[in-house]
Amino acid sequence: MILETHPYDTANIWHKLHFNSQCNLVVDEQNLLFIGAILSIALGGLSLRLVRQNSKLPWNEAIAAHILCLMFITKGIQNAAFGYVNSNTEGDVWQFWFQLAFAMDYIFESSIMAIALLYPVPILRNIKQVKTGLGLVAFLALFRLTLDAMGFNLTPVALPGFFYFATAVIWGSVYIKFRLIPKEKQNQSTQNISLLSGLFTTLVLGHIWMWWPGFILQSEYFYFLDPFGQTLTTTTWDYIWVAGYAIGIAAGLTIITVEIYQAIRGNMNVLLYVVSPYFVLGIIGFLVYSQGSDAGFSVKANTGENVQLWSTFTTGLHFTIVRPLIAMYILLKFNLLDINEKTKPMAKTMVIVLIVVATSAILELVQSIIPINQMISAALLGILIALGLGWEEKSFQTLVSNPAHLRKNIDSKWFPKLDISRRHISRIEIVCLLYCLISLLVSFFVWELDIILGLIAERGG
C-alpha cells in the first residue's frame, strides 16, 4: 500500500473526518446503516422483479419505476459502504468504502433527478427530450466519478447539492400546480398527483426539514454546516451544499403551509400527516442541536451524547428506514406493481421483510438507550412483529385493492404518448450494472493510490 509513504498517522487523519467515535453510538449508527442496506436492497431487488412483470405501465411510469428500484439497490450498497467506513477498520481500506459510498450517492442523486423529470407528470415531452434529459443526469454521475478518479473529490465543479435544487423546484412546482388547481378542475387524480409529488419531496428532503428552525433563526448549527471538515471540502463547496438545504427547507415550508391552508378549507390530504412530524421534530431538534455546533449526519466526536442520539433517531432513521417505507408505499399505492394472484406472494414477502427488519431495528435502538432484559426484549420483538404483520395484512389489502390513479379526468396534454419499448427501458438495468462495476474499479484505484489521504494532506489536513 502507498500508505507507508505518507508521514501521517492514519488514526489522526481518520479522526479529522468527523465520524462519531463514542463506542455505543457508533455501533448503533453503524448497525443502522447495515439495516438500511438490507431494507434498501430487499426493496429494490424484489420490486424490480415485480416492475418487470407489469406490462401495463405507461412509458414514463415504467422508466421511473425501473430507476426507483435500481436507485434503492445502489442506495443499499452506499449504506453498507458507509457502515464499513464507520467500523474503524484497520489500515487504509476505509478509502475504498468511502469512495464507493460516494460513487453510489452520485447514482442516487442522478436517479432522483431522472425520476423528477418523468414522474408523476413528465417534464420531458418527446423522445429527443427524454434522451437528452436522461443522458445529462447519467453524464453528471460519470462526470463526478471521473473527477474522483482524477483526485478532484468534493470540489464545487461537481455541483454538490444540485439535486436538492432540481427536486425542490420540479416536484415543488408540480405539487403547487395540482394542489392549488381551481376548484372546478379538482378531482381525485389531481389530489393523487400532488400527494405523489409531496411524497417524493419528503423522501429526498425530509431529513433537511428537521433543521428548519436553524435556517429561519440563523443558527450556527445550520449555517456553519461542514459535513467533512476543512480537510476535504472548501468553503465554496459547503456554501453550495447548504444553499441546497435552504431551497429544500423553503420547499418544505411551502408544502406544509399549503396543506394547513387546504385542511382549514376542508380539503384534507394525507400528505399533511406525513410532512408535519418532520417540522414538529425540527422544533425539538433546534433545542438539541443548539447545545453544539453540528447538524444531522455531520455530528462530531466531541459533541454531546444527546445530540448524537437525536441525530441517530431522526436523520439516521429517515435515511435508512423511512425512505424505503415511503418508496414501498409509492410502489404499491400508485400501481407501479401489477399485483395479481401470481405476483401477490412476492409483493407480500417484500412488505413483510421491510416491516420485520424495520421493527427489529427500532427496538434495537431503543434497547441501546434503555437497558432491557434479553427475555423481555425478545418478547417485545415478537409482539411488535405480530402486530406489524397484522397491520401489514390489512394495509396491504387496502393499498392493492384501492390504487391511486393519476390520469383519470386529467387533460391528456399533461401526459404525452411516446412509443418506447420495454426492451429499451430494460437497458437501464445494464447501464446501472456497468456504472457499479466502474465504481468498484475507481474505488480500488482511489484506495491503491491513497488519493483521499493525499487530498487531506494537500488541503491542509
Kinemage of the C-alpha trace (Angstrom):
@kinemage 1
@onewidth
@group {chain A} dominant
@subgroup {mainchain}
@vectorlist {calphas} color= white
{ca met a 1} P 0.000 0.000 0.000
{ca ile a 2} L 1.169 3.534 -0.733
{ca leu a 3} L 0.036 4.449 2.773
{ca glu a 4} L 3.557 3.734 4.079
{ca thr a 5} L 4.928 6.649 2.055
{ca his a 6} L 2.676 9.139 3.853
{ca pro a 7} L 4.162 10.578 7.055
{ca tyr a 8} L 0.691 10.934 8.564
{ca asp a 9} L -0.868 8.893 11.307
{ca thr a 10} L -3.932 7.136 9.902
{ca ala a 11} L -5.816 7.314 13.187
{ca asn a 12} L -5.350 11.083 13.432
{ca ile a 13} L -6.391 11.605 9.827
{ca trp a 14} L -9.440 9.422 10.377
{ca his a 15} L -10.397 11.498 13.419
{ca lys a 16} L -10.441 14.614 11.228
{ca leu a 17} L -13.178 13.185 9.010
{ca his a 18} L -15.687 13.908 11.796
{ca phe a 19} L -17.233 10.466 12.132
{ca asn a 20} L -18.524 9.511 15.593
{ca ser a 21} L -16.039 7.897 17.953
{ca gln a 22} L -18.133 7.245 21.034
{ca cys a 23} L -18.389 3.471 21.084
{ca asn a 24} L -22.044 2.770 21.803
{ca leu a 25} L -23.418 5.411 19.465
{ca val a 26} L -21.001 4.443 16.712
{ca val a 27} L -22.113 0.831 16.937
{ca asp a 28} L -25.772 1.908 16.837
{ca glu a 29} L -25.218 4.135 13.808
{ca gln a 30} L -23.115 1.500 12.090
{ca asn a 31} L -25.760 -1.188 12.652
{ca leu a 32} L -28.452 1.199 11.453
{ca leu a 33} L -26.554 1.696 8.197
{ca phe a 34} L -26.317 -2.057 7.627
{ca ile a 35} L -30.019 -2.438 8.423
{ca gly a 36} L -30.762 0.342 5.952
{ca ala a 37} L -28.678 -1.533 3.380
{ca ile a 38} L -30.752 -4.679 3.885
{ca leu a 39} L -34.025 -2.755 3.620
{ca ser a 40} L -32.994 -0.846 0.512
{ca ile a 41} L -31.567 -3.824 -1.372
{ca ala a 42} L -34.545 -6.012 -0.438
{ca leu a 43} L -36.985 -3.344 -1.585
{ca gly a 44} L -35.107 -2.620 -4.806
{ca gly a 45} L -34.459 -6.235 -5.764
{ca leu a 46} L -37.922 -7.648 -5.069
{ca ser a 47} L -39.792 -4.678 -6.516
{ca leu a 48} L -37.641 -4.706 -9.660
{ca arg a 49} L -38.838 -8.242 -10.406
{ca leu a 50} L -42.428 -7.101 -9.984
{ca val a 51} L -41.951 -3.975 -12.109
{ca arg a 52} L -40.557 -6.072 -14.945
{ca gln a 53} L -43.783 -8.083 -14.981
{ca asn a 54} L -46.023 -5.010 -15.133
{ca ser a 55} L -46.624 -4.512 -18.848
{ca lys a 56} L -49.496 -2.068 -18.262
{ca leu a 57} L -47.352 0.891 -17.202
{ca pro a 58} L -47.175 3.961 -19.474
{ca trp a 59} L -43.713 4.821 -20.754
{ca asn a 60} L -42.830 7.449 -18.131
{ca glu a 61} L -44.053 5.339 -15.223
{ca ala a 62} L -42.194 2.272 -16.494
{ca ile a 63} L -38.901 4.184 -16.736
{ca ala a 64} L -39.424 5.870 -13.358
{ca ala a 65} L -40.291 2.555 -11.676
{ca his a 66} L -37.164 0.858 -13.043
{ca ile a 67} L -34.963 3.750 -11.926
{ca leu a 68} L -36.608 3.845 -8.482
{ca cys a 69} L -35.894 0.143 -7.880
{ca leu a 70} L -32.303 0.361 -9.109
{ca met a 71} L -31.809 3.522 -7.066
{ca phe a 72} L -32.617 1.707 -3.845
{ca ile a 73} L -30.318 -1.189 -4.701
{ca thr a 74} L -27.423 1.241 -5.129
{ca lys a 75} L -28.537 3.146 -2.021
{ca gly a 76} L -28.283 -0.100 -0.088
{ca ile a 77} L -24.720 -0.542 -1.334
{ca gln a 78} L -23.963 3.012 -0.218
{ca asn a 79} L -25.372 2.395 3.271
{ca ala a 80} L -23.287 -0.749 3.622
{ca ala a 81} L -20.159 1.075 2.418
{ca phe a 82} L -20.627 3.875 4.947
{ca gly a 83} L -21.221 1.197 7.576
{ca tyr a 84} L -17.784 -0.232 6.830
{ca val a 85} L -16.305 3.284 6.871
{ca asn a 86} L -17.714 3.846 10.359
{ca ser a 87} L -16.442 0.457 11.570
{ca asn a 88} L -12.934 1.910 12.007
{ca thr a 89} L -11.262 -0.855 10.022
{ca glu a 90} L -7.505 -1.096 10.364
{ca gly a 91} L -5.226 0.331 7.717
{ca asp a 92} L -6.329 2.479 4.818
{ca val a 93} L -9.033 0.226 3.338
{ca trp a 94} L -11.631 2.741 4.528
{ca gln a 95} L -10.722 4.801 1.432
{ca phe a 96} L -12.203 2.077 -0.779
{ca trp a 97} L -15.505 2.072 1.113
{ca phe a 98} L -15.533 5.865 1.365
{ca gln a 99} L -15.154 6.272 -2.392
{ca leu a 100} L -17.665 3.505 -3.151
{ca ala a 101} L -20.231 5.212 -0.901
{ca phe a 102} L -19.797 8.478 -2.784
{ca ala a 103} L -19.979 6.730 -6.164
{ca met a 104} L -23.304 5.176 -5.148
{ca asp a 105} L -24.510 8.559 -3.917
{ca tyr a 106} L -23.818 10.022 -7.361
{ca ile a 107} L -26.130 7.481 -8.995
{ca phe a 108} L -28.714 8.079 -6.254
{ca glu a 109} L -28.751 11.816 -6.973
{ca ser a 110} L -28.897 11.311 -10.734
{ca ser a 111} L -31.700 8.766 -10.307
{ca ile a 112} L -33.723 11.209 -8.216
{ca met a 113} L -33.384 13.900 -10.879
{ca ala a 114} L -34.309 11.440 -13.638
{ca ile a 115} L -37.473 10.395 -11.780
{ca ala a 116} L -38.389 14.045 -11.160
{ca leu a 117} L -38.155 14.719 -14.907
{ca leu a 118} L -40.538 11.836 -15.680
{ca tyr a 119} L -42.928 11.211 -12.827
{ca pro a 120} L -45.681 11.866 -11.824
{ca val a 121} L -46.007 14.393 -14.691
{ca pro a 122} L -43.360 14.070 -17.417
{ca ile a 123} L -41.329 17.239 -17.920
{ca leu a 124} L -39.649 15.543 -20.882
{ca arg a 125} L -42.248 15.668 -23.636
{ca asn a 126} L -40.766 13.810 -26.622
{ca ile a 127} L -38.188 11.157 -27.478
{ca lys a 128} L -35.422 13.687 -28.085
{ca gln a 129} L -36.007 15.369 -24.735
{ca val a 130} L -36.077 12.004 -22.957
{ca lys a 131} L -32.740 11.004 -24.479
{ca thr a 132} L -31.204 14.390 -23.692
{ca gly a 133} L -32.551 14.639 -20.145
{ca leu a 134} L -31.652 11.111 -19.072
{ca gly a 135} L -28.320 11.408 -20.859
{ca leu a 136} L -27.435 14.544 -18.916
{ca val a 137} L -28.225 13.068 -15.499
{ca ala a 138} L -26.246 9.918 -16.372
{ca phe a 139} L -23.353 12.081 -17.573
{ca leu a 140} L -23.399 14.013 -14.276
{ca ala a 141} L -22.842 10.793 -12.302
{ca leu a 142} L -19.991 9.692 -14.604
{ca phe a 143} L -18.501 13.195 -14.564
{ca arg a 144} L -18.366 13.197 -10.767
{ca leu a 145} L -16.871 9.710 -10.725
{ca thr a 146} L -14.206 10.843 -13.207
{ca leu a 147} L -13.355 13.834 -11.010
{ca asp a 148} L -12.841 11.461 -8.069
{ca ala a 149} L -10.534 9.240 -10.095
{ca met a 150} L -8.506 12.323 -11.066
{ca gly a 151} L -8.183 13.488 -7.461
{ca phe a 152} L -10.737 16.300 -7.598
{ca asn a 153} L -13.041 14.830 -4.952
{ca leu a 154} L -15.547 17.110 -3.227
{ca thr a 155} L -14.893 20.206 -5.352
{ca pro a 156} L -17.502 22.826 -6.360
{ca val a 157} L -17.195 21.862 -10.044
{ca ala a 158} L -19.039 18.623 -9.177
{ca leu a 159} L -22.169 20.689 -8.378
{ca pro a 160} L -22.690 19.493 -4.791
{ca gly a 161} L -26.284 19.605 -3.638
{ca phe a 162} L -27.571 20.386 -7.133
{ca phe a 163} L -30.170 17.628 -6.940
{ca tyr a 164} L -31.724 19.390 -3.924
{ca phe a 165} L -32.346 22.425 -6.143
{ca ala a 166} L -33.667 20.290 -9.003
{ca thr a 167} L -36.065 18.142 -6.983
{ca ala a 168} L -37.344 21.025 -4.865
{ca val a 169} L -38.113 23.095 -7.959
{ca ile a 170} L -39.569 20.301 -10.146
{ca trp a 171} L -41.638 18.342 -7.634
{ca gly a 172} L -42.453 21.516 -5.724
{ca ser a 173} L -43.832 23.139 -8.889
{ca val a 174} L -45.886 20.064 -9.796
{ca tyr a 175} L -47.242 19.928 -6.245
{ca ile a 176} L -48.266 23.602 -6.253
{ca lys a 177} L -49.821 23.344 -9.727
{ca phe a 178} L -52.097 20.420 -8.889
{ca arg a 179} L -52.735 21.136 -5.204
{ca leu a 180} L -53.887 24.703 -5.879
{ca ile a 181} L -55.689 23.955 -9.112
{ca pro a 182} L -59.053 25.781 -9.422
{ca lys a 183} L -61.838 24.034 -7.538
{ca glu a 184} L -63.844 23.232 -10.654
{ca lys a 185} L -60.877 21.276 -12.046
{ca gln a 186} L -60.064 19.388 -8.851
{ca asn a 187} L -60.626 15.640 -8.751
{ca gln a 188} L -59.074 12.556 -7.213
{ca ser a 189} L -56.328 12.419 -9.828
{ca thr a 190} L -55.151 15.968 -9.120
{ca gln a 191} L -55.083 15.070 -5.424
{ca asn a 192} L -53.030 11.965 -6.188
{ca ile a 193} L -50.531 13.869 -8.330
{ca ser a 194} L -49.951 16.451 -5.610
{ca leu a 195} L -49.701 13.699 -2.991
{ca leu a 196} L -47.153 11.754 -5.035
{ca ser a 197} L -45.062 14.875 -5.663
{ca gly a 198} L -45.136 15.621 -1.946
{ca leu a 199} L -44.127 12.065 -1.030
{ca phe a 200} L -41.133 12.109 -3.370
{ca thr a 201} L -40.132 15.509 -1.993
{ca thr a 202} L -40.375 14.104 1.533
{ca leu a 203} L -38.300 11.071 0.573
{ca val a 204} L -35.484 13.312 -0.673
{ca leu a 205} L -35.714 16.333 1.639
{ca gly a 206} L -37.336 15.029 4.829
{ca his a 207} L -34.100 14.966 6.835
{ca ile a 208} L -33.444 18.600 5.900
{ca trp a 209} L -36.874 19.733 7.070
{ca met a 210} L -35.964 18.761 10.614
{ca trp a 211} L -33.437 21.635 10.576
{ca trp a 212} L -35.891 24.347 9.549
{ca pro a 213} L -35.668 26.347 12.832
{ca gly a 214} L -31.903 26.610 12.356
{ca phe a 215} L -32.474 28.040 8.885
{ca ile a 216} L -35.128 30.534 9.992
{ca leu a 217} L -33.378 31.604 13.220
{ca gln a 218} L -29.916 31.692 11.587
{ca ser a 219} L -28.407 29.194 13.988
{ca glu a 220} L -24.764 28.222 13.758
{ca tyr a 221} L -25.542 24.506 13.597
{ca phe a 222} L -27.190 25.078 10.225
{ca tyr a 223} L -25.277 27.928 8.575
{ca phe a 224} L -21.864 26.585 9.584
{ca leu a 225} L -22.628 23.034 8.498
{ca asp a 226} L -19.351 21.382 7.485
{ca pro a 227} L -20.057 17.700 6.711
{ca phe a 228} L -16.466 16.556 6.189
{ca gly a 229} L -14.462 19.350 7.738
{ca gln a 230} L -11.972 21.667 6.109
{ca thr a 231} L -9.728 18.668 5.496
{ca leu a 232} L -11.812 17.647 2.498
{ca thr a 233} L -14.197 20.446 1.495
{ca thr a 234} L -13.787 24.136 0.738
{ca thr a 235} L -15.946 26.993 1.936
{ca thr a 236} L -17.474 27.272 -1.549
{ca trp a 237} L -18.436 23.584 -1.526
{ca asp a 238} L -20.036 23.946 1.906
{ca tyr a 239} L -21.903 27.088 0.812
{ca ile a 240} L -23.397 25.421 -2.273
{ca trp a 241} L -24.417 22.384 -0.204
{ca val a 242} L -26.105 24.488 2.484
{ca ala a 243} L -27.795 26.587 -0.213
{ca gly a 244} L -29.359 23.366 -1.492
{ca tyr a 245} L -30.587 22.673 2.032
{ca ala a 246} L -32.081 26.160 2.210
{ca ile a 247} L -34.005 25.584 -1.027
{ca gly a 248} L -35.203 22.248 0.322
{ca ile a 249} L -36.453 23.812 3.552
{ca ala a 250} L -38.225 26.550 1.587
{ca ala a 251} L -39.984 23.854 -0.445
{ca gly a 252} L -40.979 22.013 2.730
{ca leu a 253} L -42.334 25.138 4.408
{ca thr a 254} L -44.338 25.866 1.267
{ca ile a 255} L -45.829 22.363 1.261
{ca ile a 256} L -46.843 22.358 4.918
{ca thr a 257} L -48.277 25.882 4.623
{ca val a 258} L -50.402 24.860 1.640
{ca glu a 259} L -51.526 21.670 3.393
{ca ile a 260} L -52.593 23.558 6.523
{ca tyr a 261} L -54.425 26.106 4.372
{ca gln a 262} L -56.236 23.370 2.447
{ca ala a 263} L -57.063 21.482 5.659
{ca ile a 264} L -58.677 24.629 7.093
{ca arg a 265} L -60.774 24.837 3.932
{ca gly a 266} L -61.861 21.221 4.409
{ca asn a 267} L -59.662 19.808 1.627
{ca met a 268} L -57.554 17.453 3.745
{ca asn a 269} L -54.782 15.352 2.217
{ca val a 270} L -52.864 12.506 3.857
{ca leu a 271} L -49.668 14.377 2.967
{ca leu a 272} L -50.230 16.663 5.968
{ca tyr a 273} L -49.815 13.688 8.304
{ca val a 274} L -46.603 12.691 6.521
{ca val a 275} L -44.966 16.135 6.448
{ca ser a 276} L -45.969 17.648 9.796
{ca pro a 277} L -43.924 15.249 12.033
{ca tyr a 278} L -40.724 16.459 10.368
{ca phe a 279} L -41.432 20.068 11.276
{ca val a 280} L -42.529 19.192 14.813
{ca leu a 281} L -39.311 17.220 15.283
{ca gly a 282} L -37.457 20.221 13.892
{ca ile a 283} L -38.613 22.346 16.839
{ca ile a 284} L -37.350 19.743 19.319
{ca gly a 285} L -34.172 19.306 17.296
{ca phe a 286} L -33.480 23.022 17.497
{ca leu a 287} L -33.268 22.741 21.276
{ca val a 288} L -30.997 19.706 20.980
{ca tyr a 289} L -28.662 20.915 18.232
{ca ser a 290} L -28.286 24.308 19.871
{ca gln a 291} L -26.221 22.531 22.524
{ca gly a 292} L -23.410 22.178 19.997
{ca ser a 293} L -22.409 23.308 16.535
{ca asp a 294} L -23.281 20.242 14.471
{ca ala a 295} L -26.261 19.176 12.444
{ca gly a 296} L -27.700 15.973 11.060
{ca phe a 297} L -25.241 13.388 9.797
{ca ser a 298} L -22.184 15.593 10.434
{ca val a 299} L -22.109 15.114 14.212
{ca lys a 300} L -18.570 15.306 15.554
{ca ala a 301} L -16.901 13.111 18.132
{ca asn a 302} L -16.726 15.834 20.780
{ca thr a 303} L -20.447 16.580 20.546
{ca gly a 304} L -22.734 15.812 23.469
{ca glu a 305} L -24.334 12.399 23.623
{ca asn a 306} L -27.840 13.896 23.400
{ca val a 307} L -27.005 15.487 20.049
{ca gln a 308} L -25.601 12.265 18.634
{ca leu a 309} L -28.556 10.301 19.954
{ca trp a 310} L -31.039 12.725 18.406
{ca ser a 311} L -29.213 12.567 15.075
{ca thr a 312} L -29.416 8.757 15.042
{ca phe a 313} L -33.133 8.652 15.881
{ca thr a 314} L -34.130 11.352 13.368
{ca thr a 315} L -31.773 11.802 10.427
{ca gly a 316} L -30.429 8.261 10.675
{ca leu a 317} L -33.882 6.668 10.748
{ca his a 318} L -35.059 8.788 7.827
{ca phe a 319} L -32.080 7.764 5.676
{ca thr a 320} L -32.197 4.067 6.462
{ca ile a 321} L -35.793 3.116 7.314
{ca val a 322} L -38.288 5.846 6.385
{ca arg a 323} L -37.072 6.235 2.807
{ca pro a 324} L -37.626 2.550 1.896
{ca leu a 325} L -41.051 2.624 3.567
{ca ile a 326} L -42.103 5.706 1.571
{ca ala a 327} L -40.868 4.066 -1.625
{ca met a 328} L -42.776 0.871 -0.807
{ca tyr a 329} L -45.966 2.900 -0.300
{ca ile a 330} L -45.457 4.662 -3.642
{ca leu a 331} L -44.864 1.394 -5.491
{ca leu a 332} L -48.000 -0.226 -4.061
{ca lys a 333} L -50.373 2.727 -3.849
{ca phe a 334} L -49.701 4.198 -7.272
{ca asn a 335} L -49.971 0.919 -9.157
{ca leu a 336} L -46.336 0.678 -10.244
{ca leu a 337} L -46.534 -3.007 -9.326
{ca asp a 338} L -49.113 -5.193 -11.034
{ca ile a 339} L -50.443 -7.164 -8.046
{ca asn a 340} L -52.298 -10.294 -9.118
{ca glu a 341} L -52.546 -13.878 -7.891
{ca lys a 342} L -49.154 -14.668 -9.425
{ca thr a 343} L -47.225 -11.672 -8.078
{ca lys a 344} L -49.064 -11.214 -4.780
{ca pro a 345} L -46.887 -13.646 -2.741
{ca met a 346} L -43.688 -11.852 -3.727
{ca ala a 347} L -45.218 -8.433 -3.024
{ca lys a 348} L -46.334 -9.582 0.427
{ca thr a 349} L -42.876 -11.028 1.076
{ca met a 350} L -41.350 -7.645 0.270
{ca val a 351} L -43.696 -5.861 2.675
{ca ile a 352} L -43.139 -8.427 5.442
{ca val a 353} L -39.337 -8.186 5.135
{ca leu a 354} L -39.425 -4.396 5.363
{ca ile a 355} L -41.772 -4.377 8.372
{ca val a 356} L -39.908 -7.094 10.300
{ca val a 357} L -36.456 -5.608 9.717
{ca ala a 358} L -37.603 -2.039 10.445
{ca thr a 359} L -39.393 -3.129 13.650
{ca ser a 360} L -36.353 -5.060 14.850
{ca ala a 361} L -34.056 -2.119 14.102
{ca ile a 362} L -36.148 0.382 16.030
{ca leu a 363} L -36.395 -1.952 19.019
{ca glu a 364} L -32.623 -2.473 18.993
{ca leu a 365} L -32.071 1.295 19.004
{ca val a 366} L -34.449 1.713 21.929
{ca gln a 367} L -32.717 -1.127 23.748
{ca ser a 368} L -29.359 0.613 23.305
{ca ile a 369} L -30.713 3.556 25.301
{ca ile a 370} L -32.943 1.802 27.818
{ca pro a 371} L -31.328 -1.429 29.055
{ca ile a 372} L -33.909 -4.202 28.663
{ca asn a 373} L -33.571 -7.812 29.741
{ca gln a 374} L -32.998 -10.080 26.736
{ca met a 375} L -36.058 -12.185 27.535
{ca ile a 376} L -38.245 -9.083 27.728
{ca ser a 377} L -36.652 -7.750 24.556
{ca ala a 378} L -37.402 -10.991 22.700
{ca ala a 379} L -40.994 -10.963 23.938
{ca leu a 380} L -41.452 -7.328 22.894
{ca leu a 381} L -39.964 -8.058 19.490
{ca gly a 382} L -42.369 -10.956 18.992
{ca ile a 383} L -45.349 -8.812 19.992
{ca leu a 384} L -44.296 -5.916 17.769
{ca ile a 385} L -43.697 -8.182 14.777
{ca ala a 386} L -47.056 -9.888 15.302
{ca leu a 387} L -48.787 -6.501 15.447
{ca gly a 388} L -46.788 -5.329 12.448
{ca leu a 389} L -47.728 -8.369 10.377
{ca gly a 390} L -51.375 -7.942 11.324
{ca trp a 391} L -51.203 -4.325 10.256
{ca glu a 392} L -49.356 -5.369 7.103
{ca glu a 393} L -52.148 -7.745 6.068
{ca lys a 394} L -54.810 -5.088 6.446
{ca ser a 395} L -52.774 -2.271 4.901
{ca phe a 396} L -51.583 -4.398 2.003
{ca gln a 397} L -55.119 -5.321 1.053
{ca thr a 398} L -56.195 -1.676 1.311
{ca leu a 399} L -53.354 -0.463 -0.895
{ca val a 400} L -53.643 -3.049 -3.662
{ca ser a 401} L -57.445 -3.037 -3.754
{ca asn a 402} L -57.680 0.755 -3.956
{ca pro a 403} L -54.788 2.025 -6.099
{ca ala a 404} L -54.379 5.742 -6.768
{ca his a 405} L -54.818 6.793 -10.393
{ca leu a 406} L -53.054 9.774 -11.939
{ca arg a 407} L -54.640 10.110 -15.391
{ca lys a 408} L -58.376 9.812 -14.875
{ca asn a 409} L -60.216 13.026 -15.776
{ca ile a 410} L -56.915 14.822 -16.438
{ca asp a 411} L -56.247 16.743 -19.631
{ca ser a 412} L -54.223 14.467 -21.916
{ca lys a 413} L -51.787 17.313 -22.638
{ca trp a 414} L -50.080 16.553 -19.320
{ca phe a 415} L -49.224 13.007 -20.407
{ca pro a 416} L -47.760 12.808 -23.928
{ca lys a 417} L -47.811 9.369 -25.513
{ca leu a 418} L -44.408 8.098 -26.579
{ca asp a 419} L -43.568 4.762 -28.147
{ca ile a 420} L -40.710 3.410 -26.014
{ca ser a 421} L -40.418 -0.364 -25.938
{ca arg a 422} L -39.808 -2.331 -22.763
{ca arg a 423} L -36.655 -3.736 -24.351
{ca his a 424} L -35.161 -0.250 -24.450
{ca ile a 425} L -36.329 0.561 -20.929
{ca ser a 426} L -34.706 -2.611 -19.561
{ca arg a 427} L -31.336 -1.355 -20.808
{ca ile a 428} L -31.356 0.999 -17.811
{ca glu a 429} L -30.517 -2.041 -15.696
{ca ile a 430} L -27.448 -2.806 -17.834
{ca val a 431} L -26.303 0.816 -17.606
{ca cys a 432} L -26.677 0.732 -13.826
{ca leu a 433} L -24.713 -2.532 -13.593
{ca leu a 434} L -21.894 -1.105 -15.712
{ca tyr a 435} L -21.778 2.012 -13.552
{ca cys a 436} L -21.496 -0.121 -10.390
{ca leu a 437} L -18.625 -2.134 -11.895
{ca ile a 438} L -16.824 1.052 -12.922
{ca ser a 439} L -17.398 2.438 -9.417
{ca leu a 440} L -15.713 -0.621 -7.914
{ca leu a 441} L -12.691 -0.126 -10.166
{ca val a 442} L -12.469 3.583 -9.365
{ca ser a 443} L -12.818 2.884 -5.627
{ca phe a 444} L -9.991 0.328 -5.818
{ca phe a 445} L -7.893 2.826 -7.761
{ca val a 446} L -8.518 5.557 -5.159
{ca trp a 447} L -7.591 3.152 -2.357
{ca glu a 448} L -4.425 1.836 -4.010
{ca leu a 449} L -3.124 5.334 -4.780
{ca asp a 450} L -4.247 6.810 -1.426
{ca ile a 451} L -5.956 9.642 -3.259
{ca ile a 452} L -8.138 10.665 -0.301
{ca leu a 453} L -5.190 10.675 2.105
{ca gly a 454} L -3.325 12.781 -0.403
{ca leu a 455} L -6.211 15.218 -0.623
{ca ile a 456} L -6.309 15.576 3.164
{ca ala a 457} L -2.593 16.390 3.165
{ca glu a 458} L -2.900 18.736 0.182
{ca arg a 459} L -5.862 20.646 1.596
{ca gly a 460} L -4.229 21.361 4.889
{ca gly a 461} L -5.279 18.320 6.944
